[in-house]
């Protein structure tokens, strides 16, 4: 299966630490490399990365990483990386075959989250989102999080940064089908900006957006200096297998 990693944005809150958000190091390893390695651990055999800001720099790094890690990495450059993240999904999905693991470049996961997510393919779903019911998780920034409301069967009914009430937080990992890019495109045609959440809400309205509870597994969104400092401390312990693999290259 392919993985699609969104790595096009500017990442202004991390700009003092690195000129490129995907290349921001955590314990000496760029975020984008951590993401690629975690996708590989989960069973992904090819990675598509959507680039934008500092694309030349990121793509040069990906070419080297592909050789070191022994996996095909396909860069897809977004001409206007200031657009909402759904545009990155649409661009990258054109290079994915069938269903794909969708990840954000600034998110880190214990590998079993992604491995479990790959097993969530169900005909009644157009997308499955990894969710954390620990809405008071101290590693989550409540001002930046995307929140999720679900029905009794775990189907998403509402998703967004400003919804209330909510049941869980979006972890930034999805098992996507080709329906997701279509839903984003249809949302844009209806006048929406084209965020990933716009497409997710459209699938939710059709009863096609499912969830997978990560339970007590560890994950982080490394989006600002506070989160980066926590990641420096916690990631090597929670992602020991990933960092060990990197050290063997």
matplotlib code that plots the C-alpha trace (Angstrom):
import matplotlib.pyplot as plt

x = [0.0, 1.0, 1.4, 0.6, 2.4, 1.4, 4.5, 3.7, 3.0, 5.1, 5.0, 5.4, 5.4, 8.5, 10.3, 12.8, 13.9, 14.1, 13.6, 11.4, 8.8, 9.2, 12.9, 12.7, 14.8, 13.4, 16.3, 18.4, 16.0, 13.9, 10.1, 9.6, 12.1, 10.3, 7.0, 8.4, 10.1, 6.9, 4.9, 7.4, 7.1, 3.4, 3.8, 3.7, 5.8, 5.8, 5.5, 4.1, 5.1, 3.4, 5.9, 5.6, 7.5, 11.2, 10.4, 13.9, 15.4, 12.8, 12.9, 16.7, 16.4, 13.7, 16.0, 18.7, 16.3, 14.9, 18.3, 19.2, 15.8, 15.3, 11.8, 10.4, 9.5, 7.6, 7.5, 4.6, 5.1, 2.2, 2.4, 0.5, 1.3, -0.7, -3.9, -5.7, -4.4, -7.1, -5.4, -2.4, -4.5, -6.0, -2.6, -1.0, -3.9, -3.4, -0.2, -1.6, -2.9, -6.2, -6.4, -3.6, -2.4, -2.7, -0.4, 0.7, 4.4, 4.4, 2.7, 4.4, 2.8, 3.6, 3.9, 1.0, -1.4, -0.6, -0.4, -3.9, -5.2, -4.2, -6.5, -9.6, -10.6, -14.4, -16.7, -19.1, -16.4, -14.8, -12.3, -11.2, -9.7, -7.5, -9.0, -8.0, -10.9, -8.6, -9.7, -7.7, -4.5, -1.8, 0.1, -2.8, -3.0, -6.7, -6.4, -5.0, -6.6, -9.2, -12.1, -14.5, -18.1, -19.3, -22.5, -23.0, -21.4, -18.2, -19.2, -18.1, -21.0, -19.0, -15.3, -13.5, -11.4, -14.4, -17.1, -18.8, -19.5, -17.0, -16.0, -12.4, -9.4, -8.3, -4.8, -3.8, -3.7, -6.3, -6.9, -8.2, -10.0, -10.2, -13.5, -11.7, -10.1, -13.5, -15.2, -12.7, -13.2, -17.0, -16.7, -14.6, -17.3, -19.8, -17.8, -15.7, -12.0, -10.8, -9.5, -9.1, -11.9, -14.2, -13.9, -14.1, -17.4, -18.8, -18.1, -19.4, -22.7, -23.0, -22.3, -19.0, -16.5, -15.5, -13.0, -10.5, -9.8, -6.1, -6.9, -3.8, -1.2, 1.2, 1.1, 2.1, 1.5, 4.8, 3.4, 5.1, 8.2, 6.5, 5.4, 8.9, 10.5, 8.2, 8.9, 12.7, 12.1, 9.5, 9.9, 13.2, 11.5, 8.1, 9.6, 12.6, 12.2, 12.0, 15.2, 17.0, 16.3, 17.6, 20.8, 21.4, 21.7]
y = [0.0, 3.6, 6.3, 9.9, 12.5, 16.1, 18.3, 21.4, 24.1, 26.9, 26.0, 29.6, 28.6, 26.4, 28.9, 29.9, 26.3, 25.3, 26.9, 23.9, 22.4, 18.8, 19.0, 20.2, 17.7, 15.9, 14.2, 14.8, 13.3, 15.4, 15.0, 13.9, 11.0, 9.9, 9.8, 7.8, 5.3, 4.9, 4.3, 1.6, -0.1, -0.2, -2.1, 0.7, -0.1, 3.3, 6.9, 9.9, 13.2, 16.5, 19.3, 23.1, 25.5, 25.0, 22.2, 22.0, 21.4, 18.9, 16.9, 16.7, 15.3, 12.8, 11.6, 10.8, 9.2, 7.0, 5.5, 5.2, 3.6, 1.5, 2.7, 4.5, 8.1, 10.1, 13.9, 15.8, 19.5, 21.8, 25.0, 27.1, 25.7, 28.5, 26.7, 24.6, 21.1, 19.4, 20.6, 18.6, 15.5, 15.9, 16.4, 13.5, 11.1, 11.2, 9.3, 6.7, 3.3, 2.4, 3.1, 4.8, 5.8, 9.6, 11.3, 14.8, 15.5, 17.1, 14.2, 11.3, 7.9, 4.7, 2.3, 0.1, 3.0, 3.0, -0.8, -1.1, 1.7, -0.3, -3.1, -0.8, -1.1, -1.6, -1.3, 1.0, 3.6, 6.1, 7.1, 5.9, 8.5, 7.6, 9.4, 9.9, 10.0, 11.6, 15.1, 16.3, 14.7, 17.2, 16.7, 18.2, 21.9, 22.7, 25.9, 24.1, 20.6, 19.3, 17.9, 15.1, 14.3, 10.7, 8.7, 5.6, 3.4, 5.5, 7.2, 10.9, 13.3, 16.6, 17.5, 20.8, 23.1, 25.0, 22.4, 21.8, 19.5, 16.9, 13.4, 13.0, 14.7, 14.0, 12.3, 13.2, 9.7, 8.3, 5.2, 7.0, 5.6, 7.5, 8.9, 11.4, 13.4, 13.3, 14.7, 17.5, 18.4, 18.4, 20.6, 23.1, 23.1, 24.0, 27.0, 25.5, 26.5, 23.0, 21.8, 18.2, 18.7, 20.0, 16.7, 14.7, 16.5, 15.7, 12.0, 12.3, 13.7, 10.7, 8.3, 7.2, 8.5, 6.0, 6.1, 4.0, 4.7, 4.6, 3.9, 4.5, 4.7, 7.6, 10.3, 14.0, 16.9, 18.9, 22.3, 24.8, 25.3, 23.9, 20.7, 20.4, 20.6, 17.8, 15.8, 16.0, 14.5, 11.9, 10.7, 8.7, 6.7, 6.1, 5.6, 3.6, 1.1, 3.9, 5.6, 2.3, 1.6, 5.1, 4.4, 1.2, 3.1]
z = [0.0, -0.6, 2.0, 1.2, 3.4, 3.3, 3.6, 1.6, 4.2, 5.6, 9.3, 10.6, 14.3, 13.8, 11.5, 14.2, 14.6, 10.9, 7.5, 6.5, 8.8, 7.3, 7.8, 11.4, 13.4, 16.4, 18.4, 15.3, 12.8, 10.4, 10.9, 7.3, 7.8, 11.0, 9.1, 6.2, 8.6, 10.6, 7.4, 6.4, 9.8, 9.3, 6.0, 3.4, 0.3, -1.5, -0.2, -2.0, -0.5, -1.5, -1.3, -1.6, 0.7, 0.3, -2.2, -3.7, -0.2, 0.8, -2.4, -2.3, 1.2, 0.1, -2.8, -0.3, 2.2, -0.5, -1.1, 2.6, 3.6, 0.5, -0.4, -3.4, -2.5, -5.1, -4.7, -6.0, -6.0, -5.3, -7.3, -4.7, -1.3, 0.4, -0.5, 2.2, 2.9, 0.9, -2.3, -1.3, -0.8, -4.3, -5.8, -4.0, -4.5, -8.2, -7.7, -5.3, -6.3, -4.6, -0.9, 0.9, 4.3, 4.7, 7.1, 8.1, 8.0, 11.5, 13.2, 14.9, 15.9, 17.6, 14.7, 15.8, 15.3, 11.6, 11.3, 12.9, 10.6, 7.5, 8.6, 8.8, 5.1, 5.0, 2.1, 4.0, 4.5, 2.2, 4.9, 8.4, 10.8, 13.8, 16.8, 20.4, 22.9, 25.5, 24.8, 27.8, 26.5, 27.7, 24.4, 22.4, 21.7, 22.1, 20.1, 17.1, 17.3, 14.9, 16.9, 16.0, 16.9, 16.4, 16.5, 18.6, 16.0, 15.7, 12.4, 12.2, 12.2, 12.5, 12.2, 12.5, 14.7, 16.1, 16.5, 19.9, 21.5, 20.5, 21.5, 20.3, 18.6, 15.1, 15.2, 11.7, 10.3, 7.8, 5.8, 2.7, -0.4, -3.7, -2.4, -0.2, -3.0, -4.8, -1.7, -1.4, -5.0, -4.6, -1.5, -3.5, -6.2, -3.6, -2.5, 0.4, 0.7, 0.1, 3.4, 4.3, 6.9, 4.1, 2.3, 5.6, 6.5, 3.1, 3.6, 7.1, 5.8, 3.6, 6.5, 4.9, 7.5, 10.1, 13.0, 14.8, 18.4, 19.2, 22.9, 25.0, 22.1, 21.8, 19.2, 18.8, 16.5, 16.4, 15.4, 17.7, 19.9, 23.0, 21.2, 19.6, 23.1, 24.3, 21.2, 21.7, 25.1, 24.4, 20.8, 21.3, 24.0, 22.3, 18.9, 19.9, 17.0, 14.5, 15.8, 16.0, 12.3, 11.4, 13.4, 11.4, 8.0]

ax = plt.figure().add_subplot(projection="3d")
ax.plot(x, y, z, "-o")
ax.set_aspect("equal")
plt.show()
